[in-house]
Amino acid sequence: MSATYDPTLPTDKDWVRFLIGDRVEATAKLQDEEILAVLGEEANKYLAAARCGEIIISLGQGAVSKSVDDLSITYGDSAESSFRDHLRKLREEGARRLYKLSGATVLRTL
């Protein structure tokens, strides 16, 4: 398995990595094959990016605090909250593009 990224964004896989910020190959959270599998299941790259982001959060990458012996690091919940908000926006964009293809209208509720 591999993790590659091309900043010219020639493929949907590269777009997904760009959208979720998983661009550094040496520290990639998801392998190319995993992203390609999600792309095969989702209707577009925005919905795939949102799902991949949720996978990263579920792997514990969204931890808000870490303690080891007497050392404690607290990030607050803003990093994870910001990422979740970004994923919500990706889902909205993916749905908007999907419905645009069908001629339907997307209404956003708060």
C-alpha angles and dihedrals in degrees: 000000000000143000117215134166131190112194091207085071098223094160138042088244090061090047090053091051090048094048095050096038095242093133105125105093095203093056101030114152094206131042121233091247091055092051091047090052091052091047087055091055101042128070096234144359094267094056089044090051091051091051092047089050090053089051090053091050090049089054088064097258090126095062111146098201139021129194129188117175106305094345116095127179120188122188097178118229095279096094094053093039091052091049092048089050089050090051090050089054091049090053091050091050091047092050092046091053092044093051092042087062090053094046093242125130125242118218119198118214125195 
